[in-house]
Amino acid sequence: MRICVIDGQGGGIGSVIIRRIKEEFGEKVQALALGSNAIATAQMMKAGANRGATGENAIIWSIQDADVIIGPISIVLANAMMGEITPKVAAAVASCKARKFLLPLTQENVEVASVIREPLPHQVDHIVGVRLKEMLNHV
């Protein structure tokens, strides 16, 4: 299974996600770190990603073969993360055939209604420990 983790700015959210994926599945899955900037990619690589790439074209190209995309909801919002998520990236992620697990975390003026507010580690545990596990059991 090929899992693309997309993050920007400091890469903190992506690092938490990558670390948890590797703890749970080790090398059973391929975790790709896709950063909107080099710092985010580097942080996700330090967390244990198998491979990493940076920037608009790298993200758009790499998600084409993804089974799963994980990241903050900002990755489908044009010009989010202080402009790091370009309209092309947001459109590519939103229209990609991969299953998307989007965390309701954003600094944008967007609020997802009816979502239980939990700390990032709890949300990541649910995605990795429940949702990804379910997907792997069906492969």
LINLINLIN-V408706 format. One record per residue. N is the residue number from 1. PSI is psi in whole degrees, -180 to 180 (999 if undefined). D_CENTER is the distance of its C-alpha to the mean C-alpha in Angstrom with 2 decimals. Layout:
N:PSI:D_CENTER
N:PSI:D_CENTER
This chain:
1:135:14.41
2:115:11.86
3:121:8.20
4:124:5.92
5:122:3.01
6:131:3.64
7:169:5.94
8:-162:9.68
9:-115:12.97
10:-8:13.38
11:13:10.03
12:-44:11.03
13:-47:8.19
14:-37:6.00
15:-43:9.44
16:-43:10.10
17:-49:7.36
18:-48:8.57
19:-44:12.04
20:-40:12.14
21:-46:11.12
22:-36:13.82
23:-42:16.23
24:-42:16.14
25:-10:16.18
26:-130:17.21
27:13:17.72
28:-22:17.82
29:157:14.35
30:117:13.02
31:118:9.77
32:130:9.01
33:114:7.94
34:106:7.75
35:144:9.15
36:-10:11.10
37:165:13.75
38:-33:15.25
39:-45:15.07
40:-44:11.30
41:-45:11.32
42:-42:14.34
43:-40:13.07
44:-34:10.22
45:-41:13.05
46:-29:15.34
47:-9:13.25
48:13:13.95
49:147:11.64
50:-40:14.00
51:163:13.58
52:153:12.17
53:158:12.84
54:140:13.14
55:171:13.96
56:-54:14.36
57:-40:16.06
58:-41:13.93
59:-50:10.75
60:-43:13.10
61:-45:14.86
62:-32:12.28
63:-11:10.53
64:-33:14.13
65:13:14.44
66:145:11.18
67:-35:11.97
68:143:8.65
69:131:5.39
70:138:2.98
71:179:2.80
72:156:6.49
73:-21:9.02
74:-22:10.01
75:-9:8.02
76:14:10.82
77:114:13.50
78:134:15.68
79:15:16.60
80:174:14.23
81:49:13.58
82:35:17.25
83:-3:17.11
84:-31:14.32
85:103:12.52
86:159:15.44
87:-35:16.83
88:-41:16.37
89:-48:12.60
90:-44:12.40
91:-41:14.93
92:-43:13.47
93:-48:10.15
94:-35:12.46
95:-5:15.01
96:146:13.24
97:-13:14.72
98:151:11.73
99:135:11.13
100:130:8.40
101:107:7.60
102:126:7.37
103:133:8.58
104:56:11.88
105:124:11.71
106:150:13.07
107:1:15.91
108:173:16.98
109:53:20.00
110:134:18.14
111:130:18.51
112:119:17.44
113:151:20.76
114:32:21.52
115:133:18.50
116:125:19.53
117:115:18.58
118:158:17.56
119:153:16.41
120:-47:12.80
121:-35:13.91
122:-41:15.46
123:-43:12.58
124:-41:10.43
125:-41:13.74
126:-45:14.11
127:-49:10.92
128:-48:11.68
129:-22:15.43
130:-62:16.23
131:-49:14.00
132:-38:12.81
133:-43:16.36
134:-43:17.89
135:-43:16.24
136:-32:17.40
137:-18:20.79
138:1:21.22
139:999:20.64
